[in-house]
Amino acid sequence: MKSPAPSRPQKMALIPACIFLCFAALSVQAEETPVTPQPPDILLGPLFNDVQNAKLFPDQKTFADAVPNSDPLMIRMQQNQSGFDLRHFVNVNFTLPKEGEKYVPPEGQSLREHIDGLWPVLTRSTENTEKWDSLLPLPEPYVVPGGRFREVYYWDSYFTMLGLAESGHWDKVADMVANFAHEIDTYGHIPNGNRSYYLSRSQPPFFALMVELLAQHEGDAALKQYLPQMQKEYAYWMDGVENLQAGQQEKRVVKLQDGTLLNRYWDDRDTPRPESWVEDIATAKSNPNRPATEIYRDLRSAAASGWDFSSRWMDNPQQLNTLRTTSIVPVDLNSLMFKMEKILARASKAAGDNAMANQYETLANARQKGIEKYLWNDQQGWYADYDLKSHKVRNQLTAAALFPLYVNAAAKDRANKMATATKTHLLQPGGLNTTSVKSGQQWDAPNGWAPLQWVATEGLQNYGQKEVAMDISWHFLTNVQHTYDREKKLVEKYDVSTTGTGGGGGEYPLQDGFGWTNGVTLKMLDLICPKEQPCDNVPATRPLSESTTQPVKQKEAEPTP
């Protein structure tokens, strides 16, 4: 990596020295990183496009996960020979992913017993993979979300690990932390998932929180052990900062006019996603007023956010082709970056490097000021994303607004206002709404997602807002329990406008399993039930000691994002 030019002392003064120190310490990383595996759209060239456009499979991810039976170059040479039939050709030359066996739980299982029984079902081990497989090997076993998600996913895993820890599976928590550290050492970052086609982006950065979780069991030894990998991940997210001028962006870093450093989501590629090839091409074609590459990059960057897709990223909530993820500074991402800096400070101190700890504290303090200055909408009374094009904070309230509370970055008075906004605009009978916009996208109303329920619950409790926090947990758990009672499964997302219904919308059918729902459900069960009387199911009646606050009726729309 380039060192800062010595003739620019003013620029260096604006950026804490820690960033430069981190880059200097990691300057050899690029030399040690092996050749990045090629994604299937590059490996297979025009053949990949032909197969996906032919829609041979209901889910575009199927062929992206298929394994060539021989050298892809040789396979490509055989295409379009006399009597060529594409479907037969694919069946002969590729091994398609196997459908996972449907898990049938034993009769009479409680919700907790069901989840505990699922951990081994969702565990995978791929120390070795086929030569041309898109699946990336990992040294230790790991837990997958379930359904079509046959690989490990970055931010999903943190909430899964909360449940593993709650179940006493600290060995699995340690294995998954080791796997993510391996990915950082191997690829320079944690990809979206362990697939070659996910390597061009990451996801919400929870690795430092994973290490902090492991430290609850192993003490500061975990922080010291994984400090190098946490530093490498931080360098990845801040890559390019040393050359940024005010008002510029580089990859995942944004430097505002006053020198404030914040982050955005980004994907290094600007082509259709292999796992959603046809859908992305159709989205780009539907808006001829924008370059296709720009739309592809914004689609990919939305996938990096974990919120794929949401009105949060769009100018017109009803038109996916208006999304512009890369021109939005997300409140949740910057909250997580603040938390990463705080944990890096703690880990550096544990390792005996007080000078470096102070540098990370300086970075965290600067980011906290940036969050309060740019990611708070004073007129609306809630945290929100910042728009790089309009140079204003956006109006839309989303569940991401609870992240500053989750990481203890919020001012007390603003946390109180967030509690009111949450209860008034987002709380529903079945849990916390993702947004209050009905766009047909899965990260919008009426869907509620387990990780956002937990972030809100913990965040509100951090600021003494226990009543609203417990409302969210109780409503969501009731939803999960009612769905489980009827269908004997936990699902990826839920319709929170009612109870007992899985969510909808998005690019694929509702998935069951489901890693992060399992983890959050266990955490919430232990939150609402007394420690002396732990519960295996959600109680039929709510504990009288908790709040009975009722949600305000949901509004049909929020202000335009």
Secondary structure per residue as TSV (DSSP state, phi and psi in degrees):
chain	resnum	aa	ss	phi	psi
A	1	M	-	360.0	150.4
A	2	K	-	-74.3	142.7
A	3	S	-	-89.0	153.6
A	4	P	-	-66.8	142.2
A	5	A	-	-66.6	131.1
A	6	P	T	-66.7	-16.7
A	7	S	T	-82.5	8.2
A	8	R	-	-124.6	60.0
A	9	P	H	-62.5	-32.1
A	10	Q	H	-64.7	-40.2
A	11	K	H	-64.4	-41.5
A	12	M	H	-63.9	-32.6
A	13	A	H	-68.2	-27.7
A	14	L	H	-75.6	-23.5
A	15	I	S	-112.2	121.2
A	16	P	-	-52.0	142.1
A	17	A	H	-60.4	-21.5
A	18	C	H	-56.9	-38.1
A	19	I	H	-61.6	-44.3
A	20	F	H	-67.1	-38.4
A	21	L	H	-62.4	-42.0
A	22	C	H	-62.0	-44.4
A	23	F	H	-65.2	-38.8
A	24	A	H	-64.1	-40.7
A	25	A	H	-67.4	-26.0
A	26	L	T	-106.5	14.9
A	27	S	T	-64.5	-22.0
A	28	V	T	-86.8	-5.5
A	29	Q	H	-60.1	-41.9
A	30	A	H	-61.4	-34.9
A	31	E	H	-68.8	-28.8
A	32	E	H	-89.3	-15.7
A	33	T	S	-73.3	126.0
A	34	P	-	-71.0	171.3
A	35	V	-	-60.1	130.7
A	36	T	-	-71.9	129.6
A	37	P	-	-59.4	141.9
A	38	Q	-	-80.2	137.9
A	39	P	-	-71.0	160.3
A	40	P	H	-61.9	-30.0
A	41	D	H	-67.9	-27.3
A	42	I	H	-86.7	-41.8
A	43	L	H	-60.7	-39.5
A	44	L	S	-101.4	-9.3
A	45	G	T	57.8	-138.1
A	46	P	H	-58.7	-27.5
A	47	L	H	-60.5	-40.8
A	48	F	H	-61.4	-45.3
A	49	N	H	-61.0	-42.4
A	50	D	H	-62.6	-45.2
A	51	V	H	-65.4	-46.0
A	52	Q	H	-66.2	-40.5
A	53	N	H	-68.9	-25.1
A	54	A	H	-75.7	-12.5
A	55	K	T	52.5	51.1
A	56	L	-	-68.3	-22.8
A	57	F	S	-127.2	143.7
A	58	P	S	-59.8	-31.3
A	59	D	S	-114.0	122.7
A	60	Q	T	-63.1	-20.5
A	61	K	H	-68.6	-22.6
A	62	T	H	-58.6	-51.4
A	63	F	H	-74.2	-30.2
A	64	A	H	-61.5	-28.5
A	65	D	T	-95.5	-3.6
A	66	A	-	-69.8	148.7
A	67	V	E	-108.7	121.8
A	68	P	E	-60.2	137.7
A	69	N	S	-81.5	-11.5
A	70	S	S	-152.5	-174.6
A	71	D	-	-55.0	123.4
A	72	P	H	-55.7	-31.9
A	73	L	H	-64.1	-40.5
A	74	M	H	-67.8	-38.8
A	75	I	H	-62.9	-43.5
A	76	R	H	-64.1	-32.4
A	77	M	H	-68.3	-23.4
A	78	Q	H	-85.6	-10.1
A	79	Q	T	-66.5	144.8
A	80	N	T	64.9	23.6
A	81	Q	-	-74.3	172.0
A	82	S	T	-55.5	133.1
A	83	G	T	74.4	21.2
A	84	F	-	-65.6	130.4
A	85	D	-	-126.7	118.2
A	86	L	H	-61.9	-46.2
A	87	R	H	-63.6	-45.5
A	88	H	H	-62.3	-40.9
A	89	F	H	-59.6	-43.9
A	90	V	H	-66.2	-43.6
A	91	N	H	-62.4	-34.1
A	92	V	H	-78.5	-38.0
A	93	N	H	-100.1	-3.1
A	94	F	E	-135.7	146.0
A	95	T	E	-98.7	115.6
A	96	L	-	-80.9	151.4
A	97	P	-	-62.9	141.0
A	98	K	-	-80.1	141.5
A	99	E	-	-72.0	133.0
A	100	G	-	-65.5	143.1
A	101	E	-	-65.8	134.4
A	102	K	-	-68.8	126.5
A	103	Y	-	-81.3	122.8
A	104	V	-	-109.0	107.4
A	105	P	-	-70.4	150.7
A	106	P	-	-59.9	150.7
A	107	E	T	-61.6	142.1
A	108	G	T	79.2	10.7
A	109	Q	-	-69.4	138.9
A	110	S	-	-75.4	169.5
A	111	L	H	-59.6	-45.3
A	112	R	H	-64.7	-43.1
A	113	E	H	-62.6	-38.6
A	114	H	H	-61.5	-46.6
A	115	I	H	-64.2	-46.3
A	116	D	H	-61.0	-33.7
A	117	G	H	-73.8	-19.6
A	118	L	H	-81.8	-24.1
A	119	W	H	-54.1	-49.3
A	120	P	H	-67.3	-29.6
A	121	V	H	-66.0	-35.0
A	122	L	T	-92.5	2.1
A	123	T	E	-87.1	134.7
A	124	R	E	-125.3	158.2
A	125	S	-	-139.1	118.9
A	126	T	-	-136.9	65.6
A	127	E	S	-64.1	-30.9
A	128	N	S	-131.5	143.9
A	129	T	-	-130.6	165.5
A	130	E	-	-65.1	155.5
A	131	K	T	-56.1	-41.9
A	132	W	T	-107.7	16.8
A	133	D	-	-70.3	140.5
A	134	S	S	-74.5	-15.5
A	135	L	B	-73.6	131.7
A	136	L	-	-94.0	131.2
A	137	P	-	-68.8	151.2
A	138	L	-	-133.6	144.7
A	139	P	S	-73.3	-24.2
A	140	E	S	-122.4	159.6
A	141	P	-	-61.8	154.9
A	142	Y	E	-147.4	161.5
A	143	V	E	-104.5	126.9
A	144	V	-	-94.4	162.0
A	145	P	-	-64.5	-44.7
A	146	G	B	123.6	169.2
A	147	G	T	65.3	-135.2
A	148	R	T	-69.3	-12.3
A	149	F	B	-89.0	86.7
A	150	R	-	-89.1	1.7
A	151	E	S	-126.0	174.0
A	152	V	-	-82.7	140.5
A	153	Y	B	-116.3	143.1
A	154	Y	H	-61.1	-68.7
A	155	W	H	-75.3	-26.8
A	156	D	H	-52.1	-41.8
A	157	S	H	-63.5	-32.1
A	158	Y	H	-60.9	-44.2
A	159	F	H	-74.3	-30.7
A	160	T	H	-62.7	-42.8
A	161	M	H	-66.0	-31.2
A	162	L	H	-58.8	-41.6
A	163	G	H	-70.5	-39.4
A	164	L	H	-60.2	-42.4
A	165	A	H	-64.5	-39.8
A	166	E	H	-64.2	-31.8
A	167	S	T	-83.8	-2.2
A	168	G	T	85.4	11.1
A	169	H	-	-89.6	60.8
A	170	W	H	-66.5	-24.2
A	171	D	H	-64.3	-39.6
A	172	K	H	-70.2	-36.6
A	173	V	H	-60.3	-46.5
A	174	A	H	-62.8	-40.0
A	175	D	H	-61.4	-42.9
A	176	M	H	-71.9	-36.1
A	177	V	H	-62.3	-42.3
A	178	A	H	-62.4	-39.2
A	179	N	H	-63.1	-44.7
A	180	F	H	-68.4	-35.5
A	181	A	H	-62.8	-39.4
A	182	H	H	-60.8	-42.3
A	183	E	H	-64.6	-40.5
A	184	I	H	-61.8	-44.8
A	185	D	H	-66.4	-33.0
A	186	T	H	-84.9	-43.5
A	187	Y	H	-113.2	-6.2
A	188	G	S	88.2	-5.2
A	189	H	S	-165.5	173.4
A	190	I	-	-96.1	115.4
A	191	P	-	-70.8	164.5
A	192	N	S	-43.9	-45.7
A	193	G	B	-157.3	171.1
A	194	N	S	-86.0	65.3
A	195	R	B	-132.0	146.9
A	196	S	G	-60.9	-32.1
A	197	Y	G	-78.2	-2.9
A	198	Y	G	-100.1	-3.0
A	199	L	T	-69.1	-19.0
A	200	S	T	-80.8	-1.1
A	201	R	-	-149.0	165.9
A	202	S	-	-112.6	-155.8
A	203	Q	-	-144.6	178.6
A	204	P	S	-46.0	125.3
A	205	P	-	-77.2	94.0
A	206	F	-	-104.4	3.2
A	207	F	H	-58.7	-44.2
A	208	A	H	-61.5	-36.1
A	209	L	H	-69.6	-32.7
A	210	M	H	-63.6	-43.5
A	211	V	H	-64.6	-40.6
A	212	E	H	-62.1	-38.6
A	213	L	H	-62.2	-47.3
A	214	L	H	-61.4	-33.3
A	215	A	H	-66.2	-20.9
A	216	Q	H	-62.9	-27.3
A	217	H	H	-100.0	-37.7
A	218	E	H	-104.7	-5.8
A	219	G	T	76.9	-164.5
A	220	D	H	-63.3	-14.6
A	221	A	H	-57.6	-37.6
A	222	A	H	-66.5	-41.7
A	223	L	H	-62.2	-43.3
A	224	K	H	-69.7	-38.8
A	225	Q	H	-62.8	-40.9
A	226	Y	T	-104.1	11.7
A	227	L	H	-57.6	-44.2
A	228	P	H	-59.1	-40.8
A	229	Q	H	-70.5	-36.9
A	230	M	H	-63.4	-38.3
A	231	Q	H	-66.6	-39.5
A	232	K	H	-64.8	-41.1
A	233	E	H	-65.1	-40.2
A	234	Y	H	-60.8	-41.2
A	235	A	H	-61.7	-37.8
A	236	Y	H	-60.6	-48.3
A	237	W	H	-68.3	-26.4
A	238	M	T	-101.7	9.0
A	239	D	T	-56.9	126.5
A	240	G	T	99.7	-8.0
A	241	V	G	-64.2	-30.0
A	242	E	G	-68.4	-17.8
A	243	N	G	-109.9	6.2
A	244	L	-	-78.5	136.2
A	245	Q	-	-96.6	161.1
A	246	A	T	-56.9	133.9
A	247	G	T	86.1	6.3
A	248	Q	E	-108.8	161.1
A	249	Q	E	-129.9	146.3
A	250	E	E	-141.9	114.1
A	251	K	T	51.6	-112.9
A	252	R	T	-94.2	2.5
A	253	V	E	-110.6	140.6
A	254	V	E	-125.6	131.2
A	255	K	E	-117.3	112.7
A	256	L	-	-78.8	172.3
A	257	Q	T	-59.8	-30.9
A	258	D	T	-89.6	7.4
A	259	G	S	93.0	-4.0
A	260	T	-	-61.6	132.4
A	261	L	E	-102.8	123.0
A	262	L	E	-133.8	179.9
A	263	N	E	-128.3	160.1
A	264	R	-	-136.7	170.2
A	265	Y	-	-87.2	148.6
A	266	W	-	-157.9	147.3
A	267	D	-	-125.5	136.4
A	268	D	S	-71.4	-14.4
A	269	R	-	-108.5	155.6
A	270	D	-	-129.8	46.2
A	271	T	S	-123.2	169.8
A	272	P	-	-59.1	147.1
A	273	R	-	-71.3	129.4
A	274	P	G	-55.2	-36.1
A	275	E	G	-78.7	-8.3
A	276	S	G	-143.3	43.3
A	277	W	H	-57.2	-57.1
A	278	V	H	-65.0	-41.2
A	279	E	H	-61.9	-41.6
A	280	D	H	-67.7	-40.4
A	281	I	H	-62.1	-42.7
A	282	A	H	-63.7	-40.3
A	283	T	H	-63.2	-44.0
A	284	A	H	-65.5	-40.8
A	285	K	H	-66.7	-25.7
A	286	S	T	-75.5	-7.6
A	287	N	-	-132.0	83.6
A	288	P	T	-69.3	-8.3
A	289	N	T	-82.8	-5.3
A	290	R	S	-122.9	144.0
A	291	P	-	-60.0	137.8
A	292	A	H	-59.1	-38.9
A	293	T	H	-62.1	-33.9
A	294	E	H	-66.8	-42.8
A	295	I	H	-65.9	-43.2
A	296	Y	H	-58.8	-44.6
A	297	R	H	-61.2	-41.1
A	298	D	H	-71.3	-33.7
A	299	L	H	-63.9	-46.5
A	300	R	H	-63.5	-40.8
A	301	S	H	-68.1	-32.8
A	302	A	H	-65.1	-37.4
A	303	A	H	-64.0	-35.7
A	304	A	H	-63.8	-29.5
A	305	S	H	-72.8	-18.1
A	306	G	T	86.4	-18.8
A	307	W	-	-97.7	67.1
A	308	D	-	-111.2	99.9
A	309	F	S	-131.1	170.3
A	310	S	-	-152.7	149.7
A	311	S	G	-59.6	-19.0
A	312	R	G	-53.1	-32.9
A	313	W	G	-97.7	-2.3
A	314	M	B	-108.2	150.6
A	315	D	S	-77.5	-40.7
A	316	N	S	-114.8	111.5
A	317	P	T	-59.1	-17.0
A	318	Q	T	-96.5	-0.7
A	319	Q	-	-130.1	106.6
A	320	L	G	-59.9	-30.2
A	321	N	G	-71.1	0.1
A	322	T	G	-100.2	6.5
A	323	L	B	-68.0	147.4
A	324	R	-	-147.6	64.1
A	325	T	G	-55.2	-39.1
A	326	T	G	-73.4	-10.6
A	327	S	G	-103.0	17.6
A	328	I	E	-122.4	133.0
A	329	V	E	-98.0	108.4
A	330	P	-	-80.5	139.0
A	331	V	H	-70.6	-35.2
A	332	D	H	-70.0	-43.5
A	333	L	H	-59.5	-46.2
A	334	N	H	-71.2	-27.1
A	335	S	H	-65.8	-42.8
A	336	L	H	-67.1	-35.1
A	337	M	H	-65.8	-38.8
A	338	F	H	-58.9	-46.1
A	339	K	H	-64.5	-38.9
A	340	M	H	-60.4	-44.0
A	341	E	H	-63.7	-38.8
A	342	K	H	-66.3	-41.2
A	343	I	H	-70.4	-36.8
A	344	L	H	-61.2	-38.2
A	345	A	H	-63.8	-44.3
A	346	R	H	-63.6	-43.5
A	347	A	H	-67.2	-39.0
A	348	S	H	-63.5	-40.8
A	349	K	H	-64.3	-41.2
A	350	A	H	-62.5	-31.4
A	351	A	T	-83.7	0.0
A	352	G	T	87.8	9.3
A	353	D	-	-103.5	81.9
A	354	N	H	-68.2	-32.1
A	355	A	H	-63.6	-45.3
A	356	M	H	-67.1	-37.4
A	357	A	H	-58.9	-42.1
A	358	N	H	-65.4	-35.3
A	359	Q	H	-64.8	-43.8
A	360	Y	H	-67.1	-35.8
A	361	E	H	-62.3	-39.5
A	362	T	H	-62.3	-42.7
A	363	L	H	-62.6	-43.8
A	364	A	H	-63.9	-42.1
A	365	N	H	-63.9	-40.0
A	366	A	H	-65.4	-40.0
A	367	R	H	-68.2	-39.6
A	368	Q	H	-59.4	-41.1
A	369	K	H	-63.6	-38.0
A	370	G	H	-65.4	-39.9
A	371	I	H	-61.7	-46.4
A	372	E	H	-67.2	-32.9
A	373	K	H	-80.6	-42.0
A	374	Y	H	-107.7	-19.8
A	375	L	S	-113.5	21.0
A	376	W	E	-118.3	127.5
A	377	N	E	-98.5	100.7
A	378	D	T	-68.1	-33.2
A	379	Q	T	-66.9	-41.1
A	380	Q	T	-84.4	-30.4
A	381	G	T	86.6	35.3
A	382	W	E	-155.5	161.9
A	383	Y	E	-74.6	147.8
A	384	A	-	-156.3	173.6
A	385	D	-	-78.7	158.0
A	386	Y	E	-104.6	137.3
A	387	D	E	-99.1	116.0
A	388	L	T	-72.1	-21.3
A	389	K	T	-83.0	-44.5
A	390	S	T	-87.0	-12.2
A	391	H	T	59.1	37.7
A	392	K	E	-139.6	155.6
A	393	V	E	-70.8	142.1
A	394	R	-	-79.3	164.1
A	395	N	-	-90.3	-23.3
A	396	Q	-	-69.9	131.5
A	397	L	-	-88.6	128.4
A	398	T	-	-132.6	167.4
A	399	A	G	-64.7	-16.6
A	400	A	G	-63.8	-19.3
A	401	A	G	-65.1	-15.6
A	402	L	G	-83.6	-9.3
A	403	F	H	-62.7	-38.9
A	404	P	H	-59.0	-31.8
A	405	L	H	-72.3	-38.0
A	406	Y	H	-61.4	-36.6
A	407	V	T	-101.2	10.0
A	408	N	T	60.1	41.5
A	409	A	-	-105.1	-4.8
A	410	A	S	-87.3	148.4
A	411	A	-	-72.0	147.4
A	412	K	H	-58.1	-45.4
A	413	D	H	-65.8	-33.6
A	414	R	H	-74.4	-34.0
A	415	A	H	-62.1	-39.2
A	416	N	H	-64.1	-40.6
A	417	K	H	-66.4	-35.5
A	418	M	H	-64.7	-36.6
A	419	A	H	-61.9	-42.7
A	420	T	H	-65.5	-45.0
A	421	A	H	-63.5	-39.0
A	422	T	I	-63.7	-48.5
A	423	K	I	-64.5	-36.6
A	424	T	I	-79.5	-40.4
A	425	H	I	-110.4	-25.0
A	426	L	I	-115.7	-27.2
A	427	L	E	-71.5	129.4
A	428	Q	E	-130.2	171.0
A	429	P	T	-57.0	-30.6
A	430	G	T	-105.5	13.2
A	431	G	E	129.9	-159.6
A	432	L	E	-90.6	125.8
A	433	N	-	-69.3	147.9
A	434	T	S	-72.7	-47.6
A	435	T	-	-142.1	-179.3
A	436	S	S	-109.2	18.2
A	437	V	-	-100.3	131.4
A	438	K	-	-98.7	97.9
A	439	S	-	-109.6	-12.8
A	440	G	S	88.9	-8.1
A	441	Q	S	-85.2	152.2
A	442	Q	T	-74.7	-21.1
A	443	W	T	-98.6	45.8
A	444	D	S	-143.0	177.9
A	445	A	T	-60.9	144.6
A	446	P	T	-98.8	24.9
A	447	N	E	-81.9	142.7
A	448	G	E	-124.6	139.8
A	449	W	E	-119.0	138.5
A	450	A	H	-53.7	-47.1
A	451	P	H	-60.5	-36.0
A	452	L	H	-71.6	-31.3
A	453	Q	H	-63.0	-42.3
A	454	W	H	-72.4	-42.1
A	455	V	H	-57.2	-44.5
A	456	A	H	-65.4	-46.0
A	457	T	H	-59.8	-50.6
A	458	E	H	-66.7	-42.7
A	459	G	H	-61.4	-45.0
A	460	L	H	-66.3	-38.4
A	461	Q	H	-64.5	-33.0
A	462	N	H	-58.5	-26.4
A	463	Y	T	-112.6	22.2
A	464	G	T	76.4	12.5
A	465	Q	-	-95.0	60.2
A	466	K	H	-67.2	-35.9
A	467	E	H	-61.1	-49.8
A	468	V	H	-66.5	-39.1
A	469	A	H	-59.1	-45.5
A	470	M	H	-71.1	-30.9
A	471	D	H	-58.5	-47.7
A	472	I	H	-60.3	-48.5
A	473	S	H	-61.9	-46.1
A	474	W	H	-63.6	-46.1
A	475	H	H	-63.5	-42.8
A	476	F	H	-68.9	-43.6
A	477	L	H	-60.9	-39.2
A	478	T	H	-60.7	-40.4
A	479	N	H	-62.0	-48.2
A	480	V	H	-61.3	-44.9
A	481	Q	H	-64.9	-44.7
A	482	H	H	-62.8	-40.0
A	483	T	H	-66.2	-42.0
A	484	Y	H	-64.7	-41.2
A	485	D	H	-59.5	-35.4
A	486	R	H	-85.9	-41.1
A	487	E	H	-113.5	-7.7
A	488	K	S	57.3	41.9
A	489	K	S	-157.7	160.4
A	490	L	-	-107.9	145.1
A	491	V	B	-121.2	172.4
A	492	E	S	-66.2	-39.4
A	493	K	E	-150.7	162.0
A	494	Y	E	-131.4	148.6
A	495	D	E	-78.2	112.7
A	496	V	T	-92.4	0.5
A	497	S	T	-72.6	-13.0
A	498	T	S	-144.5	-163.6
A	499	T	S	-128.9	144.4
A	500	G	S	89.7	20.0
A	501	T	-	-132.5	130.7
A	502	G	B	-70.4	157.8
A	503	G	-	-77.9	173.4
A	504	G	-	-140.4	-167.1
A	505	G	-	81.1	172.6
A	506	G	S	92.3	-167.6
A	507	E	S	-93.6	-8.7
A	508	Y	S	-147.8	160.7
A	509	P	-	-64.1	162.3
A	510	L	-	-59.4	133.1
A	511	Q	-	-103.9	144.1
A	512	D	B	-113.0	172.9
A	513	G	S	152.5	-73.0
A	514	F	-	-128.1	124.6
A	515	G	H	-37.6	-62.6
A	516	W	H	-73.5	-27.5
A	517	T	H	-66.9	-40.7
A	518	N	H	-58.9	-47.5
A	519	G	H	-63.7	-47.4
A	520	V	H	-67.1	-37.5
A	521	T	H	-60.1	-44.5
A	522	L	H	-62.4	-42.5
A	523	K	H	-61.9	-41.9
A	524	M	H	-72.0	-36.2
A	525	L	H	-57.9	-42.5
A	526	D	H	-76.7	-15.8
A	527	L	H	-80.0	-41.6
A	528	I	H	-86.0	-20.2
A	529	C	S	-101.3	140.8
A	530	P	-	-59.0	143.7
A	531	K	T	-60.7	-31.6
A	532	E	T	-77.6	-13.7
A	533	Q	S	-135.5	67.6
A	534	P	-	-61.5	147.3
A	535	C	-	-113.2	144.8
A	536	D	S	-97.0	-18.2
A	537	N	S	-129.1	164.9
A	538	V	-	-70.5	127.2
A	539	P	-	-56.5	147.9
A	540	A	S	-64.2	-33.2
A	541	T	S	-123.2	146.8
A	542	R	-	-71.4	137.6
A	543	P	-	-54.6	132.4
A	544	L	T	-65.3	-20.9
A	545	S	T	-74.7	-12.5
A	546	E	S	-98.3	171.9
A	547	S	-	-66.4	151.0
A	548	T	-	-118.7	24.9
A	549	T	-	-57.5	136.8
A	550	Q	-	-103.6	141.2
A	551	P	-	-70.8	146.2
A	552	V	-	-73.0	144.7
A	553	K	-	-55.2	135.7
A	554	Q	-	-65.3	134.1
A	555	K	-	-75.9	155.7
A	556	E	S	-76.6	-27.4
A	557	A	-	-153.0	153.0
A	558	E	-	-100.1	168.6
A	559	P	S	-56.4	152.4
A	560	T	-	-56.1	131.1
A	561	P	-	-56.6	360.0
